[in-house]
């Protein structure tokens, strides 16, 4: 029986990440594919490399450093010149709020579910006022020094909520995170369209 | 349309022109500055130019030639200095944002000192990847340096700007440094000549990041210009800590003697490395030229295993040094590949390094076995033509090849940094996309002159063409 719901923030409580990243890339004059290939946060961790986005998500780097790094890669490898100052802040400006999944979170809470946000942060502020009322806990990667898809951050969140993995449902728009949650026994939905994801959660109330 | 310009003349012809009074160093500087204005905005070969000092030097040289009293063999010749080498009045930035621009040097490297003493006109400093750690052309500080044959390709590196400048007449003589292929890779990719001389033949100071792998070499449009440059810079300097025996024989002596009767070991590849078909075909044709010129060519498999892992151990240990002095929270401003190198290098043990250094013995033995019966060895210089711009790895041209580190596409260069043999890169033709291809000529230790002689014999038969520089049209 599902007793807890854990939701991602970027791309789940906001518009789809791709829309935001495309909007940001276009506004900054950066080719979207080049930017995504550089940021590449899906890349697996290796022994002799510290992935700068992984470090950022664990709170070991800053958005200013990553902005400098990204601008440098674009300039030195692609001859593309962007304003490094505030580059990552402007990216977050494109992550507009989206209500569909937040609505279903409120309904779940009304059904007595335990609720958490679980987000990989980029040293960014969160508009908590908009949704803090719907959750019992907010787990931010940069604050806890762990990142999705590391299993330990899921276990940490489950502990906070006081539920077993099989009693928790996890919503995320990135497949590696969904697979990692499944691997430790959680139920997981990959968000590809907010309405569809909201409907799937809602169907669980009826069951 | 290529117009005849003094900027296109080799240094040997500049000096004869000065001597005969056909033109002056100031005339040459003017046309060279016009050339820089034309092509450098596209190619980005310079960290910085100091054309005011260049003009003072050209004026002084013009006066010396007018009174028939040149300072030395390259008086009034336009030259550049690679920004890994010390030049007084300049910082050495080495392509890095970690370097301090305010640290202006008051001392010249031996190469810069010899060129100045001989009256050369120094134009500026040429680009290199960060701390010369790789064989391509981009750096955090200077961005992309573009190939004169196709600006969407890399020049190769690390002597990136030197090669682009040499190929387009932005100066006549260009010293580079080579710790793993850094003069030969860009020379091959840009269709110019270079010699990595026998180790320490050209003194180095301050010691290079490349340590005991590092060599200084001339990068020029002709073999004769390299010989002229060697006359000036291959001279002892008290600061070199591994000095070679002095040798003041002019480098032009015997340069035209040809290859008749020379025993050439032709090695189409090493360790079964899959050379690109266009390179293999061009090399085959070049060897036929040497054969026709009377050389005794024998195909040989040198029979060694590429010392890839051992070399990388040494390379990582050396190239980790610069960033280890930089706080880790600033490493994001460095080339990610150099950061990776630094992380690998700092975890190495002294024992692992010494063990890797043993590869010098096996490589030496393998090459000396071939050189016992042959005067020179010929190999491809690079297994492929210039890479697309901004990438550390090319597209794979063979399904089974290992392609993880830049040295994986430069198998014919780094072994000779371990063994310290002289090795020249000689342009021999073009691939299907009209990018230059080169052969490597390798000689016994301190037999650099014979290497130059083979290169010159080939050049006389098949002079090295220069790019047309019509960049605006593309």
Interface residues (C-beta under 8 A of the other chain):
Chain A: X48 X49 X50 X52 X61 X65 X66 X68 X69 X72 X73 X75 X76 X77 X78 X79
Chain B: X97 X138 X139 X140 X142 X143 X144 X329 X332 X333 X335 X336 X339 X340 X343 X344 X347 X390 X391
